[in-house]
């Protein structure tokens, strides 16, 4: 599957927080820098069939140049592409990964309870938004 040079943000399409993150990234200009696709969707399955090894994750995966990043590393890699002040989040790399991932996991475990389910399936709008892959 060819996606050009744009990274892909894979997200849990049934999670309100994950969809909120995707909407926020698009509003911050990420719609010109990323593609977005649901975990378990056609794009995910196609790349997996092509040999891409995805980490066990049910929240956010950042796929760039054939490599997958999850948890806090996915968020930091996303931030690098966003305008200031959001790109400053990439400075989180200075915090040890174990601490970052523990904080990420704290929110990830509670995300459905705190933010609820997604209200609709993103990428299915009419007319379709080309940054959303199936």
Phi and psi restraints in degrees (value plus and minus 20) as a CYANA .aco file:
   2 UNK   PHI    -121.3   -81.3
   2 UNK   PSI     107.9   147.9
   3 UNK   PHI    -144.5  -104.5
   3 UNK   PSI      -5.1    34.9
   4 UNK   PHI      49.6    89.6
   4 UNK   PSI    -173.4  -133.4
   5 UNK   PHI    -113.2   -73.2
   5 UNK   PSI     -23.8    16.2
   6 UNK   PHI     -92.1   -52.1
   6 UNK   PSI     113.5   153.5
   7 UNK   PHI     -86.6   -46.6
   7 UNK   PSI     139.8   179.8
   8 UNK   PHI    -135.2   -95.2
   8 UNK   PSI     112.7   152.7
   9 UNK   PHI    -121.5   -81.5
   9 UNK   PSI      93.0   133.0
  10 UNK   PHI    -112.5   -72.5
  10 UNK   PSI     114.6   154.6
  11 UNK   PHI    -158.0  -118.0
  11 UNK   PSI     140.4   180.4
  12 UNK   PHI     -97.3   -57.3
  12 UNK   PSI      87.3   127.3
  13 UNK   PHI     -88.2   -48.2
  13 UNK   PSI     -29.1    10.9
  14 UNK   PHI    -124.9   -84.9
  14 UNK   PSI     -15.1    24.9
  15 UNK   PHI    -126.0   -86.0
  15 UNK   PSI     105.6   145.6
  16 UNK   PHI     -82.8   -42.8
  16 UNK   PSI     -60.4   -20.4
  17 UNK   PHI     -85.4   -45.4
  17 UNK   PSI     -63.9   -23.9
  18 UNK   PHI     -82.4   -42.4
  18 UNK   PSI     -63.8   -23.8
  19 UNK   PHI     -87.9   -47.9
  19 UNK   PSI     -55.0   -15.0
  20 UNK   PHI     -82.8   -42.8
  20 UNK   PSI     -60.0   -20.0
  21 UNK   PHI     -81.7   -41.7
  21 UNK   PSI     -64.6   -24.6
  22 UNK   PHI     -82.8   -42.8
  22 UNK   PSI     -65.9   -25.9
  23 UNK   PHI     -79.5   -39.5
  23 UNK   PSI     -61.9   -21.9
  24 UNK   PHI     -84.7   -44.7
  24 UNK   PSI     -64.5   -24.5
  25 UNK   PHI     -81.9   -41.9
  25 UNK   PSI     -61.0   -21.0
  26 UNK   PHI     -82.0   -42.0
  26 UNK   PSI     -65.9   -25.9
  27 UNK   PHI     -82.3   -42.3
  27 UNK   PSI     -51.4   -11.4
  28 UNK   PHI    -101.0   -61.0
  28 UNK   PSI     -14.2    25.8
  29 UNK   PHI      82.6   122.6
  29 UNK   PSI     -20.0    20.0
  30 UNK   PHI     -88.6   -48.6
  30 UNK   PSI     -37.2     2.8
  31 UNK   PHI     -83.3   -43.3
  31 UNK   PSI     -40.0     0.0
  32 UNK   PHI    -115.2   -75.2
  32 UNK   PSI     -27.3    12.7
  33 UNK   PHI    -138.7   -98.7
  33 UNK   PSI     -38.5     1.5
  34 UNK   PHI    -150.0  -110.0
  34 UNK   PSI     140.4   180.4
  35 UNK   PHI    -126.3   -86.3
  35 UNK   PSI     136.4   176.4
  36 UNK   PHI    -147.5  -107.5
  36 UNK   PSI     118.6   158.6
  37 UNK   PHI    -169.6  -129.6
  37 UNK   PSI     123.7   163.7
  38 UNK   PHI     -93.0   -53.0
  38 UNK   PSI     125.5   165.5
  39 UNK   PHI     -81.6   -41.6
  39 UNK   PSI     115.1   155.1
  40 UNK   PHI      63.2   103.2
  40 UNK   PSI     -21.9    18.1
  41 UNK   PHI     -98.0   -58.0
  41 UNK   PSI    -196.2  -156.2
  42 UNK   PHI     -80.4   -40.4
  42 UNK   PSI     -63.9   -23.9
  43 UNK   PHI     -83.4   -43.4
  43 UNK   PSI     -65.3   -25.3
  44 UNK   PHI     -77.9   -37.9
  44 UNK   PSI     -69.8   -29.8
  45 UNK   PHI     -84.5   -44.5
  45 UNK   PSI     -59.0   -19.0
  46 UNK   PHI     -83.4   -43.4
  46 UNK   PSI     -66.1   -26.1
  47 UNK   PHI     -85.8   -45.8
  47 UNK   PSI     -58.5   -18.5
  48 UNK   PHI     -83.4   -43.4
  48 UNK   PSI     -61.8   -21.8
  49 UNK   PHI     -83.7   -43.7
  49 UNK   PSI     -49.4    -9.4
  50 UNK   PHI    -100.6   -60.6
  50 UNK   PSI     -18.1    21.9
  51 UNK   PHI      81.9   121.9
  51 UNK   PSI     -17.0    23.0
  52 UNK   PHI     -90.1   -50.1
  52 UNK   PSI     110.7   150.7
  53 UNK   PHI    -115.5   -75.5
  53 UNK   PSI      88.3   128.3
  54 UNK   PHI    -108.9   -68.9
  54 UNK   PSI     120.0   160.0
  55 UNK   PHI     -89.8   -49.8
  55 UNK   PSI     136.4   176.4
  56 UNK   PHI     -90.4   -50.4
  56 UNK   PSI      85.4   125.4
  57 UNK   PHI    -171.5  -131.5
  57 UNK   PSI     126.7   166.7
  58 UNK   PHI    -144.6  -104.6
  58 UNK   PSI       0.9    40.9
  59 UNK   PHI    -143.8  -103.8
  59 UNK   PSI    -101.6   -61.6
  60 UNK   PHI    -153.6  -113.6
  60 UNK   PSI     114.6   154.6
  61 UNK   PHI    -148.9  -108.9
  61 UNK   PSI     113.3   153.3
  62 UNK   PHI    -125.5   -85.5
  62 UNK   PSI      98.8   138.8
  63 UNK   PHI    -130.3   -90.3
  63 UNK   PSI      99.7   139.7
  64 UNK   PHI    -162.6  -122.6
  64 UNK   PSI     104.8   144.8
  65 UNK   PHI      30.8    70.8
  65 UNK   PSI      24.3    64.3
  66 UNK   PHI      62.3   102.3
  66 UNK   PSI     -16.6    23.4
  67 UNK   PHI    -140.7  -100.7
  67 UNK   PSI     119.8   159.8
  68 UNK   PHI    -123.6   -83.6
  68 UNK   PSI     118.9   158.9
  69 UNK   PHI    -146.1  -106.1
  69 UNK   PSI     121.1   161.1
  70 UNK   PHI    -149.2  -109.2
  70 UNK   PSI     155.8   195.8
  71 UNK   PHI      33.8    73.8
  71 UNK   PSI    -156.0  -116.0
  72 UNK   PHI     -84.1   -44.1
  72 UNK   PSI     -51.7   -11.7
  73 UNK   PHI     -84.9   -44.9
  73 UNK   PSI     -55.0   -15.0
  74 UNK   PHI     -83.3   -43.3
  74 UNK   PSI     -63.5   -23.5
  75 UNK   PHI     -85.4   -45.4
  75 UNK   PSI     -62.8   -22.8
  76 UNK   PHI     -84.5   -44.5
  76 UNK   PSI     -61.5   -21.5
  77 UNK   PHI     -87.3   -47.3
  77 UNK   PSI     -55.9   -15.9
  78 UNK   PHI     -81.5   -41.5
  78 UNK   PSI     -66.1   -26.1
  79 UNK   PHI     -78.6   -38.6
  79 UNK   PSI     -53.2   -13.2
  80 UNK   PHI     -77.2   -37.2
  80 UNK   PSI     -47.9    -7.9
  81 UNK   PHI    -109.8   -69.8
  81 UNK   PSI     -31.3     8.7
  82 UNK   PHI    -108.3   -68.3
  82 UNK   PSI     138.4   178.4
  83 UNK   PHI     -92.9   -52.9
  83 UNK   PSI     143.0   183.0
  84 UNK   PHI     -84.4   -44.4
  84 UNK   PSI     117.5   157.5
  85 UNK   PHI    -110.8   -70.8
  85 UNK   PSI     -28.0    12.0
  86 UNK   PHI     -87.5   -47.5
  86 UNK   PSI     -50.0   -10.0
  87 UNK   PHI     -86.4   -46.4
  87 UNK   PSI     -38.6     1.4
  88 UNK   PHI     -86.6   -46.6
  88 UNK   PSI     -38.2     1.8
  89 UNK   PHI     -81.5   -41.5
  89 UNK   PSI     -42.8    -2.8
  90 UNK   PHI     -83.2   -43.2
  90 UNK   PSI     -39.7     0.3
  91 UNK   PHI     -85.2   -45.2
  91 UNK   PSI     -31.3     8.7
  92 UNK   PHI     -80.6   -40.6
  92 UNK   PSI     -36.0     4.0
  93 UNK   PHI     -82.1   -42.1
  93 UNK   PSI     -40.7    -0.7
  94 UNK   PHI     -90.1   -50.1
  94 UNK   PSI     -41.2    -1.2
  95 UNK   PHI    -101.9   -61.9
  95 UNK   PSI     116.9   156.9
  96 UNK   PHI     -74.5   -34.5
  96 UNK   PSI     118.2   158.2
  97 UNK   PHI     -76.3   -36.3
  97 UNK   PSI     -58.3   -18.3
  98 UNK   PHI     -78.8   -38.8
  98 UNK   PSI     -62.6   -22.6
  99 UNK   PHI     -87.1   -47.1
  99 UNK   PSI     -63.9   -23.9
 100 UNK   PHI     -79.9   -39.9
 100 UNK   PSI     -66.0   -26.0
 101 UNK   PHI     -87.5   -47.5
 101 UNK   PSI     -54.0   -14.0
 102 UNK   PHI     -83.4   -43.4
 102 UNK   PSI     -61.9   -21.9
 103 UNK   PHI     -86.2   -46.2
 103 UNK   PSI     -63.6   -23.6
 104 UNK   PHI     -78.3   -38.3
 104 UNK   PSI     -67.3   -27.3
 105 UNK   PHI     -83.3   -43.3
 105 UNK   PSI     -55.0   -15.0
 106 UNK   PHI     -77.3   -37.3
 106 UNK   PSI     -68.2   -28.2
 107 UNK   PHI     -91.5   -51.5
 107 UNK   PSI     -60.0   -20.0
 108 UNK   PHI     -81.0   -41.0
 108 UNK   PSI     -58.7   -18.7
 109 UNK   PHI     -87.2   -47.2
 109 UNK   PSI     -46.8    -6.8
 110 UNK   PHI    -126.2   -86.2
 110 UNK   PSI     -22.2    17.8
 111 UNK   PHI     -79.3   -39.3
 111 UNK   PSI     -60.9   -20.9
 112 UNK   PHI     -89.7   -49.7
 112 UNK   PSI     -56.9   -16.9
 113 UNK   PHI     -89.7   -49.7
 113 UNK   PSI     -63.4   -23.4
 114 UNK   PHI     -98.4   -58.4
 114 UNK   PSI     -57.5   -17.5
 115 UNK   PHI    -131.5   -91.5
 115 UNK   PSI     -30.8     9.2
 116 UNK   PHI      53.2    93.2
 116 UNK   PSI    -196.2  -156.2
 117 UNK   PHI     -98.8   -58.8
 117 UNK   PSI     144.5   184.5
 118 UNK   PHI     -87.4   -47.4
 118 UNK   PSI     127.8   167.8
 119 UNK   PHI    -106.4   -66.4
 119 UNK   PSI     -36.8     3.2
 120 UNK   PHI    -183.9  -143.9
 120 UNK   PSI     151.1   191.1
 121 UNK   PHI    -109.9   -69.9
 121 UNK   PSI      92.5   132.5
 122 UNK   PHI     -89.0   -49.0
 122 UNK   PSI     130.8   170.8
 123 UNK   PHI      68.8   108.8
 123 UNK   PSI     -25.3    14.7
 124 UNK   PHI    -122.5   -82.5
 124 UNK   PSI      -8.0    32.0
 125 UNK   PHI     -87.3   -47.3
 125 UNK   PSI     140.3   180.3
 126 UNK   PHI    -141.8  -101.8
 126 UNK   PSI     102.7   142.7
 127 UNK   PHI     -91.7   -51.7
 127 UNK   PSI     134.0   174.0
 128 UNK   PHI     -85.6   -45.6
 128 UNK   PSI     126.5   166.5
 129 UNK   PHI    -108.6   -68.6
 129 UNK   PSI     101.7   141.7
 130 UNK   PHI     -86.6   -46.6
 130 UNK   PSI     -32.6     7.4
 131 UNK   PHI    -100.7   -60.7
 131 UNK   PSI     -30.5     9.5
 132 UNK   PHI    -118.2   -78.2
 132 UNK   PSI      98.5   138.5
 133 UNK   PHI    -113.6   -73.6
 133 UNK   PSI     133.3   173.3
